[in-house]
Structure formats: structure tokens, C-alpha cells
Amino acid sequence: MNRSVITLVAALMFLSPPLLAQNGAPKPQAGSSRASKPPVTATVVSTEVVNLNSATAAQIASLPGIGPKTADLVVQYRTKNGPFKKIEEIMNVRGIGEKSFLKIKDRLTVADTKK
């Protein structure tokens, strides 16, 4: 074999990253879409109905689009103004407008839990 060919092959082998990882799987290249990414975690959203007059801030925060700060504002509003008479009153809370209300209205109630 020609000496320059052997030198070229040796140089390519030395300069090229290994194509296979130790376990035999292809090694992802930097910048490729196969590079390792953090695992995707799903947010668990409950489908339970939330009673605005008895729910905790954590229960209110389980509603789609409602975060912990807004949930705290709902509880503060309830404490200051008394129980909600109808679910639409939640739109009086800063941060909850008509769009937010339409997303969550099917999961809201103000039913009296006392019997």
C-alpha cells in the first residue's frame, strides 16, 4: 500500500470522533437534533371542579392558566369580599379576564358545601 494512503487513513482515524459509543449506539454529534435533551415532564392538570368559596390556593392554581400568585389573589378577594355568589365574579380578581374565565368556567362552582 502506498505510504501516503496509510498516513491519510491514520490521520482521519485520529482526527475523527468515534462513531459508536461504548454501548454500540451512535454517538450524537454536537448541534444535531439527536443531542441529549432534558426529559420532558408533563404538568398534571386536574379535571376536578373547584369550589371558589372553599378551595385552597393550591386547588385554584390547578386550574388551567391560573398560577400560584393569581390563586392567592382569588383567596384574598374571597376573604375581603365574602363568598362568591356566581362564578363570573372571579373576573373581578386582577389577572383573570374573560379569556381566562372561558377556559376555566366549566371547572368552577360556588355551590354551598353545607348540608
Buried (B, 14 or more C-beta within 10 A) or exposed (E): EEEEEEEEEEEEEEEEEEEEEEEEEEEEEEEEEEEEEEEEEEEEEEEEEBBBBBBEBEBBBBBEEBEEEBBEBBBEBBEEEEEBEEBEBBEEBEEBEEEBBEBBEEBBBBEEEEE
